[in-house]
Amino acid sequence: MILWTVMPTELIFDTAGYQPCYEEVKMDGTSLLVERINATQCKIVRLLATDPMQFLRPELQPGSIVEYYPFIEALR
């Protein structure tokens, strides 16, 4: 497809303004880098683990959407 226009490509394809916000969370003892989709769902971006067996778990594959309910630990 050819796009013939006099407008700059920055105005047509405005992807420079999007900055994903990543969070590091811990699920089942495994650290994950996730991108929040909404209040309860996150998309896994990266697995931050040193155990090779964690990378074989299909539910922790990058791109998977997981339910995540953050909680605040009580101070003792």
N, CA, C and O atoms as CSV, one atom per row, in Angstrom:
chain,resi,resn,atom,element,x,y,z
A,1,MET,N,N,0.838,-1.160,0.000
A,1,MET,CA,C,0.000,0.000,0.000
A,1,MET,C,C,0.893,1.235,0.000
A,1,MET,O,O,1.867,1.310,0.748
A,2,ILE,N,N,0.556,2.183,-0.830
A,2,ILE,CA,C,1.293,3.441,-0.906
A,2,ILE,C,C,0.394,4.544,-0.374
A,2,ILE,O,O,-0.776,4.639,-0.745
A,3,LEU,N,N,0.943,5.365,0.489
A,3,LEU,CA,C,0.196,6.461,1.082
A,3,LEU,C,C,0.733,7.767,0.523
A,3,LEU,O,O,1.864,8.162,0.806
A,4,TRP,N,N,-0.100,8.438,-0.281
A,4,TRP,CA,C,0.298,9.704,-0.871
A,4,TRP,C,C,-0.316,10.828,-0.045
A,4,TRP,O,O,-1.537,10.976,-0.002
A,5,THR,N,N,0.519,11.611,0.602
A,5,THR,CA,C,0.026,12.698,1.436
A,5,THR,C,C,1.086,13.780,1.561
A,5,THR,O,O,2.277,13.528,1.377
A,6,VAL,N,N,0.634,14.987,1.875
A,6,VAL,CA,C,1.564,16.088,2.112
A,6,VAL,C,C,1.830,16.251,3.605
A,6,VAL,O,O,2.676,17.050,4.008
A,7,MET,N,N,1.105,15.491,4.421
A,7,MET,CA,C,1.281,15.579,5.872
A,7,MET,C,C,2.521,14.801,6.296
A,7,MET,O,O,2.848,13.786,5.681
A,8,PRO,N,N,3.215,15.256,7.330
A,8,PRO,CA,C,4.374,14.511,7.832
A,8,PRO,C,C,3.941,13.160,8.408
A,8,PRO,O,O,2.847,13.025,8.956
A,9,THR,N,N,4.802,12.186,8.276
A,9,THR,CA,C,4.463,10.843,8.765
A,9,THR,C,C,4.294,10.812,10.279
A,9,THR,O,O,3.609,9.930,10.797
A,10,GLU,N,N,4.903,11.756,11.005
A,10,GLU,CA,C,4.740,11.804,12.458
A,10,GLU,C,C,3.293,12.078,12.854
A,10,GLU,O,O,2.842,11.621,13.905
A,11,LEU,N,N,2.568,12.815,12.030
A,11,LEU,CA,C,1.165,13.093,12.323
A,11,LEU,C,C,0.265,11.922,11.948
A,11,LEU,O,O,-0.751,11.687,12.602
A,12,ILE,N,N,0.622,11.198,10.918
A,12,ILE,CA,C,-0.204,10.077,10.461
A,12,ILE,C,C,0.010,8.858,11.343
A,12,ILE,O,O,-0.954,8.237,11.791
A,13,PHE,N,N,1.243,8.517,11.591
A,13,PHE,CA,C,1.582,7.349,12.402
A,13,PHE,C,C,2.099,7.829,13.754
A,13,PHE,O,O,3.305,7.805,14.002
A,14,ASP,N,N,1.208,8.259,14.615
A,14,ASP,CA,C,1.598,8.824,15.904
A,14,ASP,C,C,1.813,7.719,16.924
A,14,ASP,O,O,0.955,7.472,17.772
A,15,THR,N,N,2.958,7.054,16.839
A,15,THR,CA,C,3.298,6.028,17.824
A,15,THR,C,C,4.373,6.513,18.782
A,15,THR,O,O,4.698,5.819,19.746
A,16,ALA,N,N,4.926,7.684,18.536
A,16,ALA,CA,C,5.990,8.191,19.397
A,16,ALA,C,C,5.458,8.598,20.767
A,16,ALA,O,O,6.216,8.609,21.737
A,17,GLY,N,N,4.182,8.932,20.870
A,17,GLY,CA,C,3.619,9.362,22.138
A,17,GLY,C,C,3.290,8.232,23.090
A,17,GLY,O,O,3.037,8.479,24.269
A,18,TYR,N,N,3.285,7.001,22.612
A,18,TYR,CA,C,2.917,5.868,23.456
A,18,TYR,C,C,4.138,5.349,24.202
A,18,TYR,O,O,5.105,4.899,23.586
A,19,GLN,N,N,4.092,5.412,25.519
A,19,GLN,CA,C,5.156,4.878,26.361
A,19,GLN,C,C,4.545,3.823,27.279
A,19,GLN,O,O,3.784,4.170,28.183
A,20,PRO,N,N,4.853,2.562,27.074
A,20,PRO,CA,C,4.282,1.545,27.961
A,20,PRO,C,C,4.821,1.692,29.379
A,20,PRO,O,O,5.987,2.030,29.585
A,21,CYS,N,N,3.963,1.436,30.335
A,21,CYS,CA,C,4.337,1.530,31.742
A,21,CYS,C,C,4.472,0.115,32.290
A,21,CYS,O,O,3.479,-0.596,32.443
A,22,TYR,N,N,5.684,-0.281,32.579
A,22,TYR,CA,C,5.940,-1.631,33.064
A,22,TYR,C,C,6.054,-1.641,34.582
A,22,TYR,O,O,6.533,-0.682,35.189
A,23,GLU,N,N,5.609,-2.736,35.183
A,23,GLU,CA,C,5.724,-2.936,36.624
A,23,GLU,C,C,6.390,-4.277,36.869
A,23,GLU,O,O,6.250,-5.210,36.078
A,24,GLU,N,N,7.110,-4.362,37.963
A,24,GLU,CA,C,7.668,-5.650,38.374
A,24,GLU,C,C,6.780,-6.206,39.476
A,24,GLU,O,O,6.598,-5.576,40.519
A,25,VAL,N,N,6.228,-7.397,39.234
A,25,VAL,CA,C,5.346,-8.034,40.214
A,25,VAL,C,C,5.861,-9.437,40.501
A,25,VAL,O,O,6.647,-9.995,39.736
A,26,LYS,N,N,5.411,-9.988,41.601
A,26,LYS,CA,C,5.799,-11.340,41.981
A,26,LYS,C,C,4.539,-12.194,42.021
A,26,LYS,O,O,3.597,-11.896,42.755
A,27,MET,N,N,4.533,-13.268,41.217
A,27,MET,CA,C,3.409,-14.201,41.178
A,27,MET,C,C,3.942,-15.604,41.409
A,27,MET,O,O,4.863,-16.041,40.717
A,28,ASP,N,N,3.382,-16.302,42.358
A,28,ASP,CA,C,3.793,-17.672,42.690
A,28,ASP,C,C,5.295,-17.763,42.949
A,28,ASP,O,O,5.923,-18.767,42.613
A,29,GLY,N,N,5.868,-16.729,43.539
A,29,GLY,CA,C,7.290,-16.733,43.851
A,29,GLY,C,C,8.193,-16.393,42.681
A,29,GLY,O,O,9.415,-16.469,42.815
A,30,THR,N,N,7.630,-16.019,41.531
A,30,THR,CA,C,8.407,-15.694,40.339
A,30,THR,C,C,8.242,-14.214,40.018
A,30,THR,O,O,7.120,-13.707,39.998
A,31,SER,N,N,9.340,-13.522,39.768
A,31,SER,CA,C,9.275,-12.105,39.412
A,31,SER,C,C,8.970,-11.964,37.931
A,31,SER,O,O,9.568,-12.636,37.091
A,32,LEU,N,N,8.026,-11.076,37.622
A,32,LEU,CA,C,7.604,-10.836,36.246
A,32,LEU,C,C,7.629,-9.345,35.958
A,32,LEU,O,O,7.380,-8.528,36.844
A,33,LEU,N,N,7.929,-8.999,34.721
A,33,LEU,CA,C,7.780,-7.636,34.246
A,33,LEU,C,C,6.486,-7.621,33.455
A,33,LEU,O,O,6.360,-8.333,32.459
A,34,VAL,N,N,5.516,-6.813,33.886
A,34,VAL,CA,C,4.193,-6.828,33.268
A,34,VAL,C,C,3.790,-5.426,32.841
A,34,VAL,O,O,4.319,-4.425,33.325
A,35,GLU,N,N,2.834,-5.388,31.916
A,35,GLU,CA,C,2.205,-4.142,31.486
A,35,GLU,C,C,0.743,-4.231,31.896
A,35,GLU,O,O,0.034,-5.150,31.487
A,36,ARG,N,N,0.294,-3.283,32.698
A,36,ARG,CA,C,-1.075,-3.318,33.200
A,36,ARG,C,C,-2.057,-3.000,32.074
A,36,ARG,O,O,-1.892,-2.013,31.357
A,37,ILE,N,N,-3.087,-3.851,31.927
A,37,ILE,CA,C,-4.139,-3.647,30.935
A,37,ILE,C,C,-5.305,-2.904,31.575
A,37,ILE,O,O,-5.790,-1.908,31.038
A,38,ASN,N,N,-5.744,-3.396,32.718
A,38,ASN,CA,C,-6.783,-2.727,33.502
A,38,ASN,C,C,-6.498,-3.001,34.974
A,38,ASN,O,O,-5.387,-3.397,35.328
A,39,ALA,N,N,-7.495,-2.794,35.833
A,39,ALA,CA,C,-7.263,-2.900,37.278
A,39,ALA,C,C,-6.915,-4.311,37.729
A,39,ALA,O,O,-6.247,-4.477,38.749
A,40,THR,N,N,-7.352,-5.330,36.995
A,40,THR,CA,C,-7.128,-6.707,37.445
A,40,THR,C,C,-6.341,-7.563,36.466
A,40,THR,O,O,-6.017,-8.705,36.792
A,41,GLN,N,N,-6.022,-7.062,35.285
A,41,GLN,CA,C,-5.319,-7.870,34.289
A,41,GLN,C,C,-4.001,-7.220,33.893
A,41,GLN,O,O,-3.884,-5.998,33.790
A,42,CYS,N,N,-3.012,-8.085,33.674
A,42,CYS,CA,C,-1.687,-7.649,33.227
A,42,CYS,C,C,-1.232,-8.543,32.082
A,42,CYS,O,O,-1.590,-9.719,32.012
A,43,LYS,N,N,-0.440,-7.969,31.190
A,43,LYS,CA,C,0.171,-8.749,30.113
A,43,LYS,C,C,1.635,-8.956,30.470
A,43,LYS,O,O,2.349,-7.998,30.767
A,44,ILE,N,N,2.081,-10.203,30.442
A,44,ILE,CA,C,3.467,-10.513,30.782
A,44,ILE,C,C,4.380,-10.041,29.655
A,44,ILE,O,O,4.184,-10.390,28.491
A,45,VAL,N,N,5.375,-9.247,30.019
A,45,VAL,CA,C,6.348,-8.744,29.057
A,45,VAL,C,C,7.631,-9.559,29.131
A,45,VAL,O,O,8.228,-9.894,28.107
A,46,ARG,N,N,8.053,-9.876,30.364
A,46,ARG,CA,C,9.327,-10.570,30.544
A,46,ARG,C,C,9.299,-11.352,31.846
A,46,ARG,O,O,8.693,-10.929,32.831
A,47,LEU,N,N,9.949,-12.470,31.834
A,47,LEU,CA,C,10.083,-13.307,33.020
A,47,LEU,C,C,11.445,-13.021,33.638
A,47,LEU,O,O,12.474,-13.189,32.983
A,48,LEU,N,N,11.454,-12.588,34.902
A,48,LEU,CA,C,12.701,-12.232,35.592
A,48,LEU,C,C,13.034,-13.334,36.589
A,48,LEU,O,O,12.869,-13.155,37.796
A,49,ALA,N,N,13.495,-14.453,36.095
A,49,ALA,CA,C,13.773,-15.600,36.957
A,49,ALA,C,C,15.150,-16.157,36.630
A,49,ALA,O,O,15.669,-15.982,35.527
A,50,THR,N,N,15.724,-16.831,37.615
A,50,THR,CA,C,17.003,-17.497,37.393
A,50,THR,C,C,16.832,-19.005,37.304
A,50,THR,O,O,17.755,-19.711,36.900
A,51,ASP,N,N,15.668,-19.499,37.674
A,51,ASP,CA,C,15.384,-20.929,37.614
A,51,ASP,C,C,14.929,-21.293,36.198
A,51,ASP,O,O,13.899,-20.787,35.752
A,52,PRO,N,N,15.653,-22.148,35.479
A,52,PRO,CA,C,15.278,-22.502,34.109
A,52,PRO,C,C,13.912,-23.174,34.003
A,52,PRO,O,O,13.272,-23.094,32.955
A,53,MET,N,N,13.457,-23.829,35.059
A,53,MET,CA,C,12.157,-24.504,35.008
A,53,MET,C,C,11.002,-23.504,34.925
A,53,MET,O,O,9.929,-23.847,34.427
A,54,GLN,N,N,11.202,-22.281,35.402
A,54,GLN,CA,C,10.146,-21.267,35.332
A,54,GLN,C,C,9.851,-20.866,33.885
A,54,GLN,O,O,8.725,-20.489,33.560
A,55,PHE,N,N,10.853,-20.948,33.027
A,55,PHE,CA,C,10.672,-20.571,31.628
A,55,PHE,C,C,9.881,-21.618,30.847
A,55,PHE,O,O,9.422,-21.336,29.739
A,56,LEU,N,N,9.714,-22.809,31.395
A,56,LEU,CA,C,8.965,-23.868,30.728
A,56,LEU,C,C,7.484,-23.853,31.091
A,56,LEU,O,O,6.711,-24.628,30.527
A,57,ARG,N,N,7.076,-23.003,32.005
A,57,ARG,CA,C,5.676,-22.922,32.411
A,57,ARG,C,C,4.888,-22.128,31.370
A,57,ARG,O,O,5.166,-20.944,31.174
A,58,PRO,N,N,3.911,-22.744,30.696
A,58,PRO,CA,C,3.184,-22.047,29.627
A,58,PRO,C,C,2.362,-20.860,30.119
A,58,PRO,O,O,2.113,-19.932,29.349
A,59,GLU,N,N,1.937,-20.865,31.373
A,59,GLU,CA,C,1.131,-19.747,31.872
A,59,GLU,C,C,1.966,-18.495,32.127
A,59,GLU,O,O,1.409,-17.422,32.361
A,60,LEU,N,N,3.298,-18.617,32.086
A,60,LEU,CA,C,4.177,-17.473,32.308
A,60,LEU,C,C,4.879,-17.011,31.034
A,60,LEU,O,O,5.877,-16.294,31.110
A,61,GLN,N,N,4.381,-17.406,29.873
A,61,GLN,CA,C,4.985,-16.988,28.615
A,61,GLN,C,C,4.747,-15.499,28.378
A,61,GLN,O,O,3.674,-14.995,28.710
A,62,PRO,N,N,5.717,-14.787,27.815
A,62,PRO,CA,C,5.484,-13.387,27.456
A,62,PRO,C,C,4.327,-13.265,26.470
A,62,PRO,O,O,4.211,-14.045,25.525
A,63,GLY,N,N,3.479,-12.280,26.708
A,63,GLY,CA,C,2.285,-12.086,25.893
A,63,GLY,C,C,1.038,-12.658,26.536
A,63,GLY,O,O,-0.076,-12.321,26.137
A,64,SER,N,N,1.214,-13.522,27.530
A,64,SER,CA,C,0.066,-14.092,28.234
A,64,SER,C,C,-0.580,-13.022,29.104
A,64,SER,O,O,0.098,-12.165,29.670
A,65,ILE,N,N,-1.897,-13.089,29.197
A,65,ILE,CA,C,-2.634,-12.166,30.047
A,65,ILE,C,C,-3.024,-12.909,31.308
A,65,ILE,O,O,-3.635,-13.976,31.250
A,66,VAL,N,N,-2.667,-12.339,32.450
A,66,VAL,CA,C,-2.913,-12.989,33.736
A,66,VAL,C,C,-3.752,-12.070,34.615
A,66,VAL,O,O,-3.717,-10.847,34.481
A,67,GLU,N,N,-4.505,-12.690,35.514
A,67,GLU,CA,C,-5.257,-11.951,36.524
A,67,GLU,C,C,-4.296,-11.611,37.657
A,67,GLU,O,O,-3.575,-12.480,38.148
A,68,TYR,N,N,-4.288,-10.358,38.066
A,68,TYR,CA,C,-3.381,-9.930,39.129
A,68,TYR,C,C,-4.123,-8.977,40.048
A,68,TYR,O,O,-4.619,-7.935,39.619
A,69,TYR,N,N,-4.190,-9.350,41.315
A,69,TYR,CA,C,-4.844,-8.521,42.318
A,69,TYR,C,C,-3.790,-8.070,43.322
A,69,TYR,O,O,-3.429,-8.837,44.214
A,70,PRO,N,N,-3.289,-6.844,43.196
A,70,PRO,CA,C,-2.264,-6.387,44.136
A,70,PRO,C,C,-2.853,-6.204,45.532
A,70,PRO,O,O,-4.028,-5.873,45.685
A,71,PHE,N,N,-2.035,-6.420,46.525
A,71,PHE,CA,C,-2.474,-6.221,47.901
A,71,PHE,C,C,-1.350,-5.558,48.676
A,71,PHE,O,O,-0.184,-5.613,48.285
A,72,ILE,N,N,-1.714,-4.948,49.755
A,72,ILE,CA,C,-0.740,-4.274,50.611
A,72,ILE,C,C,-0.494,-5.162,51.816
A,72,ILE,O,O,-1.427,-5.548,52.521
A,73,GLU,N,N,0.767,-5.479,52.044
A,73,GLU,CA,C,1.100,-6.311,53.192
A,73,GLU,C,C,1.003,-5.478,54.466
A,73,GLU,O,O,1.445,-4.330,54.508
A,74,ALA,N,N,0.432,-6.061,55.476
A,74,ALA,CA,C,0.294,-5.362,56.756
A,74,ALA,C,C,1.654,-5.237,57.425
A,74,ALA,O,O,2.455,-6.172,57.410
A,75,LEU,N,N,1.900,-4.089,58.002
A,75,LEU,CA,C,3.153,-3.877,58.724
A,75,LEU,C,C,3.063,-4.562,60.073
A,75,LEU,O,O,2.051,-4.451,60.764
A,76,ARG,N,N,4.092,-5.253,60.442
A,76,ARG,CA,C,4.090,-5.960,61.729
A,76,ARG,C,C,4.925,-5.230,62.724
A,76,ARG,O,O,5.048,-5.667,63.868
